[in-house]
Amino acid sequence: MESKEYWRIDKKLVERVAKVARVKLTEQELDKFSKQMESILQAFKEMDKVDTADVKPSFHPQELKNDWREDEVEPWKWIPLANTKHKEGKNFKGPRIV
């Protein structure tokens, strides 16, 4: 397996990312996030060691398919104008515009 080049996560990189994101970080936060990001990067380095040469790519854990149902006409039981006195037939009645 070939070796891949990775960036080194340091305080300077975290400072640059924070500046681009317009986030102000204290010195303690810069140290903390540098260590956390380095830990995350290390986890990805470990995953690169796994041999996946004979593994078929999987974009979805389950096969996708559409289960279509037939449309069924059902009467509408909600009466939208039931709670208003401002109605005319099946429509809302608004003020007259002159």
A tleap script that builds the chain and sets N, CA, C and O, in Angstrom:
source leaprc.protein.ff14SB
mol = sequence {
  NMET GLU SER LYS GLU TYR TRP ARG ILE ASP
  LYS LYS LEU VAL GLU ARG VAL ALA LYS VAL
  ALA ARG VAL LYS LEU THR GLU GLN GLU LEU
  ASP LYS PHE SER LYS GLN MET GLU SER ILE
  LEU GLN ALA PHE LYS GLU MET ASP LYS VAL
  ASP THR ALA ASP VAL LYS PRO SER PHE HIE
  PRO GLN GLU LEU LYS ASN ASP TRP ARG GLU
  ASP GLU VAL GLU PRO TRP LYS TRP ILE PRO
  LEU ALA ASN THR LYS HIE LYS GLU GLY LYS
  ASN PHE LYS GLY PRO ARG ILE CVAL
}
set mol.1.N position { 0.845 -1.170 0.000 }
set mol.1.CA position { 0.000 0.000 0.000 }
set mol.1.C position { 0.892 1.235 0.000 }
set mol.1.O position { 1.839 1.319 0.781 }
set mol.2.N position { 0.592 2.186 -0.870 }
set mol.2.CA position { 1.452 3.354 -0.970 }
set mol.2.C position { 1.168 4.357 0.147 }
set mol.2.O position { 0.040 4.467 0.627 }
set mol.3.N position { 2.190 5.073 0.545 }
set mol.3.CA position { 2.074 6.066 1.608 }
set mol.3.C position { 1.491 7.348 1.037 }
set mol.3.O position { 1.870 7.772 -0.055 }
set mol.4.N position { 0.571 7.968 1.770 }
set mol.4.CA position { -0.041 9.214 1.323 }
set mol.4.C position { 0.479 10.361 2.176 }
set mol.4.O position { 0.713 10.200 3.374 }
set mol.5.N position { 0.656 11.498 1.562 }
set mol.5.CA position { 1.136 12.692 2.257 }
set mol.5.C position { -0.049 13.391 2.917 }
set mol.5.O position { -1.081 13.592 2.276 }
set mol.6.N position { 0.083 13.761 4.186 }
set mol.6.CA position { -0.970 14.455 4.908 }
set mol.6.C position { -0.460 15.790 5.413 }
set mol.6.O position { 0.737 15.973 5.638 }
set mol.7.N position { -1.371 16.702 5.584 }
set mol.7.CA position { -1.024 17.971 6.191 }
set mol.7.C position { -0.776 17.758 7.673 }
set mol.7.O position { -1.343 16.855 8.289 }
set mol.8.N position { 0.049 18.573 8.217 }
set mol.8.CA position { 0.291 18.573 9.655 }
set mol.8.C position { -0.652 19.604 10.255 }
set mol.8.O position { -0.642 20.766 9.849 }
set mol.9.N position { -1.462 19.188 11.214 }
set mol.9.CA position { -2.373 20.106 11.881 }
set mol.9.C position { -1.598 20.790 13.000 }
set mol.9.O position { -1.153 20.141 13.946 }
set mol.10.N position { -1.442 22.090 12.884 }
set mol.10.CA position { -0.771 22.845 13.932 }
set mol.10.C position { -1.586 24.106 14.237 }
set mol.10.O position { -2.619 24.369 13.621 }
set mol.11.N position { -1.093 24.862 15.190 }
set mol.11.CA position { -1.801 26.063 15.614 }
set mol.11.C position { -1.962 27.052 14.463 }
set mol.11.O position { -2.990 27.720 14.352 }
set mol.12.N position { -0.954 27.142 13.617 }
set mol.12.CA position { -0.990 28.078 12.498 }
set mol.12.C position { -2.133 27.739 11.531 }
set mol.12.O position { -2.834 28.635 11.062 }
set mol.13.N position { -2.319 26.447 11.235 }
set mol.13.CA position { -3.393 26.024 10.341 }
set mol.13.C position { -4.759 26.302 10.972 }
set mol.13.O position { -5.664 26.792 10.297 }
set mol.14.N position { -4.910 25.994 12.253 }
set mol.14.CA position { -6.185 26.241 12.944 }
set mol.14.C position { -6.477 27.742 12.968 }
set mol.14.O position { -7.628 28.150 12.810 }
set mol.15.N position { -5.448 28.561 13.164 }
set mol.15.CA position { -5.615 30.019 13.127 }
set mol.15.C position { -6.113 30.477 11.766 }
set mol.15.O position { -7.008 31.318 11.679 }
set mol.16.N position { -5.534 29.922 10.700 }
set mol.16.CA position { -5.929 30.289 9.339 }
set mol.16.C position { -7.372 29.896 9.052 }
set mol.16.O position { -8.122 30.666 8.451 }
set mol.17.N position { -7.760 28.701 9.480 }
set mol.17.CA position { -9.143 28.245 9.276 }
set mol.17.C position { -10.102 29.127 10.057 }
set mol.17.O position { -11.159 29.497 9.546 }
set mol.18.N position { -9.744 29.467 11.290 }
set mol.18.CA position { -10.594 30.329 12.113 }
set mol.18.C position { -10.742 31.710 11.483 }
set mol.18.O position { -11.822 32.300 11.516 }
set mol.19.N position { -9.662 32.220 10.912 }
set mol.19.CA position { -9.717 33.537 10.271 }
set mol.19.C position { -10.652 33.517 9.068 }
set mol.19.O position { -11.458 34.430 8.887 }
set mol.20.N position { -10.546 32.477 8.248 }
set mol.20.CA position { -11.419 32.355 7.075 }
set mol.20.C position { -12.879 32.218 7.501 }
set mol.20.O position { -13.777 32.753 6.850 }
set mol.21.N position { -13.108 31.492 8.607 }
set mol.21.CA position { -14.478 31.298 9.111 }
set mol.21.C position { -14.955 32.484 9.946 }
set mol.21.O position { -16.094 32.512 10.411 }
set mol.22.N position { -14.057 33.472 10.130 }
set mol.22.CA position { -14.370 34.660 10.929 }
set mol.22.C position { -14.770 34.286 12.354 }
set mol.22.O position { -15.756 34.784 12.897 }
set mol.23.N position { -13.979 33.396 12.937 }
set mol.23.CA position { -14.183 32.948 14.314 }
set mol.23.C position { -12.967 33.362 15.123 }
set mol.23.O position { -11.832 33.074 14.741 }
set mol.24.N position { -13.202 34.038 16.239 }
set mol.24.CA position { -12.095 34.439 17.106 }
set mol.24.C position { -11.856 33.343 18.133 }
set mol.24.O position { -12.774 32.942 18.847 }
set mol.25.N position { -10.617 32.860 18.205 }
set mol.25.CA position { -10.259 31.800 19.140 }
set mol.25.C position { -9.185 32.295 20.095 }
set mol.25.O position { -8.297 33.055 19.710 }
set mol.26.N position { -9.277 31.859 21.335 }
set mol.26.CA position { -8.244 32.170 22.315 }
set mol.26.C position { -7.061 31.227 22.105 }
set mol.26.O position { -7.155 30.267 21.341 }
set mol.27.N position { -5.964 31.501 22.776 }
set mol.27.CA position { -4.788 30.635 22.689 }
set mol.27.C position { -5.117 29.220 23.178 }
set mol.27.O position { -4.659 28.234 22.599 }
set mol.28.N position { -5.916 29.130 24.249 }
set mol.28.CA position { -6.293 27.816 24.779 }
set mol.28.C position { -7.130 27.045 23.755 }
set mol.28.O position { -6.950 25.841 23.573 }
set mol.29.N position { -8.044 27.751 23.091 }
set mol.29.CA position { -8.873 27.094 22.075 }
set mol.29.C position { -8.030 26.653 20.882 }
set mol.29.O position { -8.260 25.581 20.322 }
set mol.30.N position { -7.061 27.467 20.493 }
set mol.30.CA position { -6.181 27.088 19.387 }
set mol.30.C position { -5.415 25.811 19.716 }
set mol.30.O position { -5.301 24.921 18.874 }
set mol.31.N position { -4.890 25.717 20.940 }
set mol.31.CA position { -4.180 24.505 21.359 }
set mol.31.C position { -5.115 23.304 21.387 }
set mol.31.O position { -4.781 22.228 20.892 }
set mol.32.N position { -6.297 23.506 21.979 }
set mol.32.CA position { -7.283 22.414 22.116 }
set mol.32.C position { -7.704 21.893 20.739 }
set mol.32.O position { -7.683 20.686 20.499 }
set mol.33.N position { -8.088 22.810 19.828 }
set mol.33.CA position { -8.575 22.396 18.519 }
set mol.33.C position { -7.460 21.796 17.669 }
set mol.33.O position { -7.716 20.903 16.862 }
set mol.34.N position { -6.240 22.267 17.837 }
set mol.34.CA position { -5.114 21.682 17.101 }
set mol.34.C position { -4.952 20.218 17.475 }
set mol.34.O position { -4.765 19.367 16.605 }
set mol.35.N position { -5.024 19.925 18.767 }
set mol.35.CA position { -4.897 18.543 19.238 }
set mol.35.C position { -6.069 17.687 18.758 }
set mol.35.O position { -5.880 16.546 18.336 }
set mol.36.N position { -7.280 18.244 18.826 }
set mol.36.CA position { -8.455 17.482 18.400 }
set mol.36.C position { -8.410 17.188 16.903 }
set mol.36.O position { -8.713 16.071 16.484 }
set mol.37.N position { -8.042 18.163 16.108 }
set mol.37.CA position { -7.985 17.952 14.662 }
set mol.37.C position { -6.879 16.965 14.290 }
set mol.37.O position { -7.038 16.172 13.362 }
set mol.38.N position { -5.776 17.014 15.003 }
set mol.38.CA position { -4.695 16.050 14.767 }
set mol.38.C position { -5.172 14.637 15.089 }
set mol.38.O position { -4.823 13.682 14.395 }
set mol.39.N position { -5.978 14.511 16.153 }
set mol.39.CA position { -6.533 13.206 16.527 }
set mol.39.C position { -7.483 12.679 15.450 }
set mol.39.O position { -7.462 11.492 15.124 }
set mol.40.N position { -8.301 13.552 14.910 }
set mol.40.CA position { -9.231 13.162 13.840 }
set mol.40.C position { -8.454 12.723 12.606 }
set mol.40.O position { -8.783 11.716 11.979 }
set mol.41.N position { -7.420 13.485 12.263 }
set mol.41.CA position { -6.597 13.141 11.108 }
set mol.41.C position { -5.912 11.789 11.305 }
set mol.41.O position { -5.789 11.009 10.361 }
set mol.42.N position { -5.471 11.516 12.520 }
set mol.42.CA position { -4.834 10.235 12.835 }
set mol.42.C position { -5.824 9.073 12.634 }
set mol.42.O position { -5.442 8.004 12.158 }
set mol.43.N position { -7.087 9.290 12.996 }
set mol.43.CA position { -8.101 8.252 12.803 }
set mol.43.C position { -8.268 7.938 11.310 }
set mol.43.O position { -8.421 6.775 10.935 }
set mol.44.N position { -8.238 8.963 10.467 }
set mol.44.CA position { -8.341 8.734 9.024 }
set mol.44.C position { -7.100 8.026 8.488 }
set mol.44.O position { -7.196 7.223 7.560 }
set mol.45.N position { -5.954 8.317 9.059 }
set mol.45.CA position { -4.732 7.620 8.642 }
set mol.45.C position { -4.849 6.129 8.949 }
set mol.45.O position { -4.407 5.293 8.161 }
set mol.46.N position { -5.439 5.801 10.084 }
set mol.46.CA position { -5.646 4.397 10.450 }
set mol.46.C position { -6.587 3.718 9.459 }
set mol.46.O position { -6.373 2.562 9.097 }
set mol.47.N position { -7.621 4.424 9.020 }
set mol.47.CA position { -8.568 3.846 8.069 }
set mol.47.C position { -7.902 3.570 6.722 }
set mol.47.O position { -8.290 2.641 6.014 }
set mol.48.N position { -6.899 4.378 6.367 }
set mol.48.CA position { -6.189 4.163 5.099 }
set mol.48.C position { -5.412 2.857 5.085 }
set mol.48.O position { -5.070 2.358 4.013 }
set mol.49.N position { -5.128 2.299 6.243 }
set mol.49.CA position { -4.364 1.053 6.329 }
set mol.49.C position { -5.202 -0.177 5.968 }
set mol.49.O position { -4.651 -1.246 5.704 }
set mol.50.N position { -6.512 -0.031 5.955 }
set mol.50.CA position { -7.404 -1.155 5.664 }
set mol.50.C position { -7.322 -1.494 4.181 }
set mol.50.O position { -7.420 -0.610 3.331 }
set mol.51.N position { -7.142 -2.777 3.874 }
set mol.51.CA position { -7.046 -3.225 2.493 }
set mol.51.C position { -8.452 -3.323 1.894 }
set mol.51.O position { -9.258 -4.152 2.317 }
set mol.52.N position { -8.731 -2.489 0.929 }
set mol.52.CA position { -10.042 -2.471 0.277 }
set mol.52.C position { -9.948 -2.799 -1.209 }
set mol.52.O position { -10.825 -2.430 -1.990 }
set mol.53.N position { -8.898 -3.482 -1.589 }
set mol.53.CA position { -8.659 -3.768 -3.008 }
set mol.53.C position { -9.784 -4.594 -3.633 }
set mol.53.O position { -10.148 -4.347 -4.783 }
set mol.54.N position { -10.343 -5.561 -2.914 }
set mol.54.CA position { -11.372 -6.434 -3.477 }
set mol.54.C position { -12.781 -6.070 -3.005 }
set mol.54.O position { -13.698 -6.883 -3.118 }
set mol.55.N position { -12.955 -4.882 -2.490 }
set mol.55.CA position { -14.256 -4.466 -1.970 }
set mol.55.C position { -14.969 -3.607 -3.003 }
set mol.55.O position { -14.418 -2.627 -3.505 }
set mol.56.N position { -16.190 -3.988 -3.309 }
set mol.56.CA position { -16.994 -3.238 -4.267 }
set mol.56.C position { -17.483 -1.948 -3.594 }
set mol.56.O position { -17.937 -1.993 -2.450 }
set mol.57.N position { -17.400 -0.805 -4.279 }
set mol.57.CA position { -17.861 0.453 -3.679 }
set mol.57.C position { -19.345 0.391 -3.340 }
set mol.57.O position { -20.143 -0.161 -4.096 }
set mol.58.N position { -19.696 0.949 -2.218 }
set mol.58.CA position { -21.092 0.973 -1.781 }
set mol.58.C position { -21.464 2.410 -1.453 }
set mol.58.O position { -20.920 3.009 -0.525 }
set mol.59.N position { -22.386 2.949 -2.216 }
set mol.59.CA position { -22.797 4.319 -1.985 }
set mol.59.C position { -23.996 4.380 -1.051 }
set mol.59.O position { -24.224 5.400 -0.401 }
set mol.60.N position { -24.759 3.307 -0.979 }
set mol.60.CA position { -25.906 3.232 -0.080 }
set mol.60.C position { -25.851 1.880 0.627 }
set mol.60.O position { -25.570 0.861 -0.005 }
set mol.61.N position { -26.118 1.863 1.935 }
set mol.61.CA position { -26.075 0.585 2.640 }
set mol.61.C position { -27.172 -0.377 2.194 }
set mol.61.O position { -27.030 -1.593 2.320 }
set mol.62.N position { -28.257 0.172 1.676 }
set mol.62.CA position { -29.338 -0.676 1.193 }
set mol.62.C position { -29.672 -0.276 -0.238 }
set mol.62.O position { -29.486 0.872 -0.641 }
set mol.63.N position { -30.161 -1.231 -0.980 }
set mol.63.CA position { -30.546 -0.950 -2.355 }
set mol.63.C position { -31.750 -0.010 -2.363 }
set mol.63.O position { -32.702 -0.204 -1.607 }
set mol.64.N position { -31.701 0.993 -3.209 }
set mol.64.CA position { -32.796 1.955 -3.287 }
set mol.64.C position { -33.793 1.530 -4.350 }
set mol.64.O position { -33.414 1.079 -5.431 }
set mol.65.N position { -35.060 1.676 -4.033 }
set mol.65.CA position { -36.107 1.437 -5.020 }
set mol.65.C position { -37.328 2.252 -4.631 }
set mol.65.O position { -37.512 2.596 -3.464 }
set mol.66.N position { -38.145 2.553 -5.602 }
set mol.66.CA position { -39.360 3.315 -5.342 }
set mol.66.C position { -40.523 2.351 -5.158 }
set mol.66.O position { -40.762 1.478 -5.992 }
set mol.67.N position { -41.224 2.521 -4.078 }
set mol.67.CA position { -42.447 1.752 -3.845 }
set mol.67.C position { -43.627 2.689 -4.068 }
set mol.67.O position { -44.032 3.441 -3.183 }
set mol.68.N position { -44.154 2.617 -5.266 }
set mol.68.CA position { -45.255 3.504 -5.597 }
set mol.68.C position { -46.572 2.865 -5.182 }
set mol.68.O position { -46.751 1.651 -5.285 }
set mol.69.N position { -47.468 3.682 -4.723 }
set mol.69.CA position { -48.810 3.205 -4.390 }
set mol.69.C position { -49.798 3.860 -5.349 }
set mol.69.O position { -49.520 4.919 -5.913 }
set mol.70.N position { -50.922 3.238 -5.525 }
set mol.70.CA position { -51.967 3.808 -6.361 }
set mol.70.C position { -52.621 4.972 -5.627 }
set mol.70.O position { -52.858 4.902 -4.421 }
set mol.71.N position { -52.910 6.037 -6.360 }
set mol.71.CA position { -53.634 7.160 -5.767 }
set mol.71.C position { -55.080 6.764 -5.552 }
set mol.71.O position { -55.721 6.169 -6.419 }
set mol.72.N position { -55.571 7.104 -4.388 }
set mol.72.CA position { -56.972 6.829 -4.077 }
set mol.72.C position { -57.645 8.138 -3.707 }
set mol.72.O position { -57.145 8.891 -2.871 }
set mol.73.N position { -58.777 8.401 -4.331 }
set mol.73.CA position { -59.519 9.618 -4.051 }
set mol.73.C position { -60.263 9.434 -2.744 }
set mol.73.O position { -61.005 8.468 -2.567 }
set mol.74.N position { -60.058 10.372 -1.830 }
set mol.74.CA position { -60.764 10.333 -0.546 }
set mol.74.C position { -61.444 11.682 -0.353 }
set mol.74.O position { -60.876 12.717 -0.702 }
set mol.75.N position { -62.632 11.680 0.189 }
set mol.75.CA position { -63.293 12.969 0.427 }
set mol.75.C position { -62.537 13.771 1.490 }
set mol.75.O position { -61.985 13.220 2.442 }
set mol.76.N position { -62.532 15.080 1.293 }
set mol.76.CA position { -61.855 15.978 2.207 }
set mol.76.C position { -62.776 16.272 3.367 }
set mol.76.O position { -63.857 16.823 3.159 }
set mol.77.N position { -62.392 15.930 4.573 }
set mol.77.CA position { -63.269 16.048 5.730 }
set mol.77.C position { -63.112 17.383 6.447 }
set mol.77.O position { -63.927 17.715 7.307 }
set mol.78.N position { -62.092 18.147 6.113 }
set mol.78.CA position { -61.848 19.416 6.777 }
set mol.78.C position { -62.619 20.517 6.083 }
set mol.78.O position { -62.599 20.619 4.856 }
set mol.79.N position { -63.293 21.332 6.854 }
set mol.79.CA position { -64.057 22.439 6.291 }
set mol.79.C position { -63.337 23.740 6.668 }
set mol.79.O position { -63.522 24.244 7.776 }
set mol.80.N position { -62.524 24.283 5.768 }
set mol.80.CA position { -61.680 25.417 6.114 }
set mol.80.C position { -62.435 26.682 6.506 }
set mol.80.O position { -61.903 27.497 7.260 }
set mol.81.N position { -63.659 26.868 6.016 }
set mol.81.CA position { -64.400 28.098 6.307 }
set mol.81.C position { -65.344 27.954 7.501 }
set mol.81.O position { -66.132 28.860 7.775 }
set mol.82.N position { -65.277 26.844 8.205 }
set mol.82.CA position { -66.220 26.589 9.291 }
set mol.82.C position { -66.099 27.582 10.438 }
set mol.82.O position { -67.095 27.861 11.105 }
set mol.83.N position { -64.921 28.120 10.686 }
set mol.83.CA position { -64.722 28.990 11.836 }
set mol.83.C position { -64.673 30.475 11.503 }
set mol.83.O position { -64.170 31.263 12.306 }
set mol.84.N position { -65.172 30.872 10.360 }
set mol.84.CA position { -65.165 32.289 10.004 }
set mol.84.C position { -66.551 32.749 9.607 }
set mol.84.O position { -67.339 32.001 9.028 }
set mol.85.N position { -66.824 33.989 9.931 }
set mol.85.CA position { -68.101 34.560 9.477 }
set mol.85.C position { -67.902 35.322 8.176 }
set mol.85.O position { -68.874 35.736 7.544 }
set mol.86.N position { -66.640 35.513 7.765 }
set mol.86.CA position { -66.310 36.247 6.548 }
set mol.86.C position { -66.199 35.269 5.380 }
set mol.86.O position { -65.099 34.947 4.931 }
set mol.87.N position { -67.330 34.810 4.901 }
set mol.87.CA position { -67.311 33.868 3.782 }
set mol.87.C position { -68.456 34.166 2.842 }
set mol.87.O position { -69.463 34.764 3.220 }
set mol.88.N position { -68.279 33.740 1.626 }
set mol.88.CA position { -69.302 33.884 0.609 }
set mol.88.C position { -69.247 32.634 -0.238 }
set mol.88.O position { -68.361 32.496 -1.082 }
set mol.89.N position { -70.168 31.730 -0.031 }
set mol.89.CA position { -70.137 30.446 -0.717 }
set mol.89.C position { -68.977 29.616 -0.192 }
set mol.89.O position { -68.875 29.364 1.009 }
set mol.90.N position { -68.102 29.192 -1.101 }
set mol.90.CA position { -66.945 28.398 -0.702 }
set mol.90.C position { -65.671 29.236 -0.640 }
set mol.90.O position { -64.570 28.685 -0.663 }
set mol.91.N position { -65.804 30.564 -0.560 }
set mol.91.CA position { -64.650 31.456 -0.572 }
set mol.91.C position { -64.633 32.361 0.655 }
set mol.91.O position { -65.673 32.658 1.244 }
set mol.92.N position { -63.414 32.796 1.032 }
set mol.92.CA position { -63.311 33.843 2.046 }
set mol.92.C position { -63.779 35.148 1.438 }
set mol.92.O position { -63.565 35.400 0.253 }
set mol.93.N position { -64.421 35.981 2.249 }
set mol.93.CA position { -64.883 37.280 1.766 }
set mol.93.C position { -64.027 38.348 2.407 }
set mol.93.O position { -63.946 38.440 3.631 }
set mol.94.N position { -63.392 39.149 1.586 }
set mol.94.CA position { -62.540 40.231 2.081 }
set mol.94.C position { -63.236 41.576 1.929 }
set mol.94.O position { -64.323 41.672 1.359 }
set mol.95.N position { -62.589 42.611 2.451 }
set mol.95.CA position { -63.201 43.937 2.336 }
set mol.95.C position { -63.224 44.412 0.878 }
set mol.95.O position { -62.370 44.039 0.074 }
set mol.96.N position { -64.199 45.226 0.569 }
set mol.96.CA position { -64.329 45.749 -0.788 }
set mol.96.C position { -63.249 46.793 -1.026 }
set mol.96.O position { -63.022 47.671 -0.193 }
set mol.97.N position { -62.589 46.688 -2.168 }
set mol.97.CA position { -61.546 47.640 -2.547 }
set mol.97.C position { -62.135 48.588 -3.574 }
set mol.97.O position { -62.629 48.173 -4.622 }
set mol.98.N position { -62.069 49.876 -3.247 }
set mol.98.CA position { -62.627 50.870 -4.186 }
set mol.98.C position { -61.555 51.743 -4.772 }
set mol.98.O position { -61.850 52.627 -5.576 }
savepdb mol mol.pdb
quit
